[in-house]
Amino acid sequence: MSRSALVGNVAAMLQDAGFVVSDRIAIRPKSFDLAARRGEDLLLLKILGNVDAFDGVTGAEMRRLGSYLDATPLVVGLRTRDEDLKPGVVYFRHGVPVLNPDSAMDMFVEGVPPLIYAAPGGLYVSIDGDILAEERKERGWSLGRLATELGVSRRTVSKYESGMNASIEVAIQLEELFDRPFSNPVDVLEGAEDVRDAQPTPDDPAADPDDEHVVSVLTQAGFTVHPTSRAPFKAVSEDAGRRKKTNVLTGHSPFTRSAEKRAQIMSSLGEITRTRSVYFVEENQKRESVDGTGIVSCEELADINDPDEIRDLIRERARDPAEI
């Protein structure tokens, strides 16, 4: 299956599951291919045939964007270089959850989350330690008796009951011994933070030198600007001057056909992420927006000294996500 067909299939699956899906991001650079929202659940999706192509820079970018936009970064892929991805298993690449399309279908369409995650050394599950302890005591078994049945140490059983994750082999043994499951689902929509390696959100990359003037103006106007490295926009700018914090997807370049296309994509993403979008251009333009993305020239910015006027100009030009 071609990657284009795979992206189309994933988009259709998400729509069947009740998500509103953005336009496909068909420009470079791009750290993700689609954004999708269902209620308060927002996904940023990278879709690949071979997930080995997902590198650390892209992983860091997606995790940063997830933090800025309150979104879950997610990779949907078919295989690695060595094997197909297994259904019902959550993998991780550079701190981002990875699912195969069948697992994504089960979770989003059927409402059946995965129970297994892959980590160095094999496949694991999250054990509900409280229920395990209750079942063991109800049967009148000591820690030592259960340890003997499982072929592990007494200390290991104690750790399972305290919340330590178990190998899939142990999970199967427990289910057979007590005739019931003890596995907790992997909460992919929360980034699966309870099972992936604890990693802080990567630092922002440096701003492009060509964007420093725009960054400076936005900062003076009260925005916190987070530059990006591979997103279809140059930055996520947090508007902290309002009662409720909002974000602005921010672009900057001469106003070319490519810039217009980028502004259109930013507008589609803004609808899904519930953000405004604004594109700063070098020269004055007759158009004040492109599909809801505000167009503001750097010449206009140069004539404004009041930070509040800059904020008002952006709000006037860029479509309010509350109106979508």
N, C-alpha and C positions, 0 to 999 in steps of 0.2 A: 504494500500500500504506500502511495506517495505521501510525503509529509503534508502537502496541501489537502489531500483527501482526509488524512487523519485529523487535521485541524477542523475541517468541515464536519466530520462525524462527531467530534467532541462538542463542538458548538451546538449541533442538533440535539445531542443527548442532554446537554444542559438546558436547552429550551424546553425539551420534553419534561424535564424535572422542575420546571417552573421558574428557571432563572431568566433574567433579562441579560442578553449578551451584547457586548460591544462589537463594533466593526472589527474585523481582523486587522491587526497591525502589520501592514505590508510595506513598511519602510525600515531602513536601518539607520542607526543601531536600534535593536529592540531586545530588551531583557525579558519580555513576556509577549505572548501572542494574542491573548484575549483577556478581557475583564468581564466578570459575570456577577450578578447580584440576585439574591433571593431573600427578600426581607432585610434583615440586618447582616446576613452572611454575604461577604464580598470576597471573591476569589480573583487572584492574579495568576493566570495559567501560562506555563511554558509547555509546548506540546512537541514531542520529539519521537522519532522512530527509535534511535539509539540514545539512551540517556547518558552514555559516557560523553556525549557532546556538551553536556551541561557543565560549565566550568565554574571555578570559584568566584571569578569576578561577577558573573551573572547571578550566582547564588547570593552573593553579598548584596547586590543591587536589589534583588527581589525581596530579601529580608528587610532591607531599609525601607523599601516602598510599602511593604506590609505594615511596618511600624508607623510610617507617616499617615497612611490611609486607612488604618484599622482593617486591614485585609489579610487573608490567608494566602501566602504564596504556595503554589502547588505545581508540580511537574506531572504530566500524564505522558507515559511512554510505553513502548512495546518491549524493549529488550536492552540488555547491555551487550558488550562485545562478546561475552561468553555464554549468555543464557537469556531465555525469555523471562520477563518479570512474571512472578506467580500471582494468580488471582487471590484476593483476600489478604494480601500482605502489603504493609506500608514500608517502603524503602526510604532512605535518606541520602541526599546528595548536597553537600555543603550547607547542612542545616535546614534544607527544604524537603518536605514530604514528597514522595514519588509514588504514584499508583499506576497500574496498568488500566486500560479502558474498561475492562470488565469490573474491576474493583470500583472504579469511579461510577459506573452504571449502578452497581449494587448499592453504593452509598447514597448517591444523589437521587436516583429514580426509585429504587426499591426501599430505601431507608434502612439498609443493612450495613452498618459500619464494619470496617475490617477489625479483626481481633489480634492479628499477628503483625509484628514488625521485625524487620531485618536489622541486625547489628553485627559488628565484628564477632565472629564465632558461631553464627547461626541465626535461627529464627526464635523469637521470644514472644511471650505474652505478659500482660499485666495481670497479676493475681489479686483478687479481692481477699486480702489477708484476714479481715474481720470474719467474713463468712467461712473461710477455711478453718479458723480457730474455733468458731461455733460448732461446725460439723465434726471436727476432731473431738471436742469435749463431749458433744452429745453422744458420740459413739463410745466414749470412755477410753479413748486412745491417748497415750502420753506422746510427748514430742519424740521420744525415742522410738516408740512403736511406729509412728508415721515415717520417721526417718528410715527405719529398717525397710518398710514397705517400698519406699521410693529409692532406696539405695544411695541416700545422701546422709550428711551428718545432721545431728540434732540441731546444731547451730544454724545450718542452712534452712531447716524447717522453720525455726524461729524467725529467720529473716523473711521467709515467704509470708509469714503471718504478720510481719511488721511492714509489709508492702514491697519487698524486693521482687523484681520481675523474675520469671522462670522460663526455662527453655520450653519449646513446644513439646518436647518429649515428656517433660515433667508434668506439663499441663494435661496431656493426654492420660498419663498415669493417674493423676488426681481425679479426673473425670471418671475413669473406669473404677477407681476405688470407692468413690462416694456416689456414683451414678448421677452426677450433676456437674455442670460447668462452673468454673471459678474465674473465667477470663473476663476482664473489663475491655470494652471496645477502645480502640485507639481514636482519640478525639482529633481527627485531622483538621477540623474547622477551627480549632484553637492552635493550629500549628504543631500539634502533637508534642507540645513542650514537655509533657511528663515523661516521654520516652526518648526524645532526641538529646543529643549532647547539649549541655548547658553552654550556650555561647552568647555573649553580649551582641547587641545589634552593631554591625560594623560601622566604623566612622564614615562620615560623608567624604566623598572624593573632593578634591580641590575644584573650584569653579573654573570653567574655561576662561582664559585671559580675555577673550573677546566679550565675555558676559559680565565682566567685573563692574562696569558702569551700571548696568541694570541691577545687579545684586546690591550695589551700594545704595542706589535710589530706593529699592524696595526695603532694604534694612532700615534706612532713615525714616521710611514711612511706617515702620512698626512691624514689618513682616520678618519672620524667621525663615531664612532661605536655605533649603536643603538641595544642593546641586546633585545631579544624577550623572551617570557615566554612559549608560546604554539604554535609557528609557526614550520613548518618542517625544519627550519634553525635556527641557533643560534643567528644570528644578521643580520641587514641590515647595511652595511658599505658604507658610502658616500665617494666617491672619489672626493674630492674637489680640487685636484691638477691639474686637467685638465681644459681646457678652458670651456668645457661644463660638468657640474656636472653629474656623473654617479653613479649608485649604484651597489654594489656587495652583493649578497646573500652569507652568510658565514656560514659554518658548521665546527664542530670540534669534533673529537672523535678518538679512535682507529679504524683502517680500518677493520671493520667486514662486514659480509654480510648485516647487517642492515644499516651500514654506506654507503655501495655501493647503496643500494636501496634509501636511503635518497638523495644521490648525484644525482641519476637519476631523482628523483622528482624535485630537485632544478634546474636541467637542463631544465626540461619541464616548470617550473615556470619562469625561466629566459627568455625563448623564448617569453612567453606571456607578462611579465613585462618589457621586453627589458633591462635586466640587465645581467651582468656577474654573474657567481656563482663559488665559490671556496670552497673546503673542505680541512681543515687542519687535518692531521693525525699524530699520534705519532711516527710512524716508517717510514723509507724510503720505497718507493714503485717504482716498475718498471713502473707502469702506471702513466702517467702524466695527464690523464683526464678520466672522466667517462661520456660519452654522452655529452661532452661539458663543464661539471663542472671540473675545474682545481683541481688537486690533488697536494698539497704541504705539505711536511713533516715538523714537528717542528724542526727536525735535520737540514734541509736545512735552515730554518729561523735562527737558532742559528749561522750558519756560515756566515750570511750576516749582515754587519754593516751599509751599505749605504741604506737609505730609498728608494732612487730611484731604486735600484736593486730589492727591495722587490716589488715595484709597477710594475716594468717591468716583474718580474717573474709571478705575478698574471695575467698580461695582456697576457703573452705568453701562459700560461696554460689554462686560461678560455676563452671560446669562446666569441668573440665580438658580442653583440646583433645586431650591424649594419650589420653583415654578414649573419644573419638568414633570 
